[in-house]
Amino acid sequence: MAISRDHELHKRRFGRNLGVGLALVAFIALVFVLTIAKVQRGGTIQAYDHTYRPALDPAVNAEREQGE
């Protein structure tokens, strides 16, 4: 009995593991591309940290437009 002989189960597991690995790499690449696109677009990068942001308040924006 050879120790290095692979069983058919090992071949199926390798195929599944390869598929999961490729899906993981694709997901990581997608997140990376979306991050790069967001950073390159510029603009203001604001996080949602549960604080008041005047830039999102319609009343403040209306006052600014009337003042111009």
N, C-alpha and C positions, 0 to 999 in steps of 0.2 A: 504494500500500500504506500503510494508516494504521498509525501506531505504537501508538496506543491500543487497537487492536482486540485483544480477548482470545481466546485459543484455547480450545477445549473442555477441554484439559488443565489450564489455569489454574482453570477452574471446578471441576473435580474435586478439585484440590489444595486449593482454598479450603474445600470441603466437609469434606475430611479434616482440615485444619488447625483448622477450627472445632470438629469433634468432639473432637479431641485437646485443644484449649483448654478446652472445656466439661468434659471428664473431669478435667483438671488442676484446674480451679476447684472441682469437686465434691469431689475428694480433699482439697484444702486446707481447704475448708469442714468436711469431716468431721473432720479432725484438729483444727481449731480448736474445734469443738463438743465433741469428746471431752475436750480440754484444759480447757475452761471447766467442764464437768461434773465433772471430777476435782478442780479447784481449789475449786469451790463446795461440794463434799461435805464439805470440811474434813478433819478427822482428821490423822493424821501422814502426811506425804509423805516416804517413805524411798526412797533410791536403792539399787540393788544394786551396791555398791562393793566386794564381796568382803571384807567385814570382819564380825566377830562382832557379832550384834545379839541381846542377851538377850531382847528382846521376842518373838523367833521360836523360842526354845529351849523345848521342852515341859517339860524338867526344871525350869527356872527358873520357868515358869508354875505348875507343880504345887506347888513350894515356896511360892510366893506365896499360892496358894489355901489351903494347909494352915495358913499363918501367920495368915490372917484369921479 
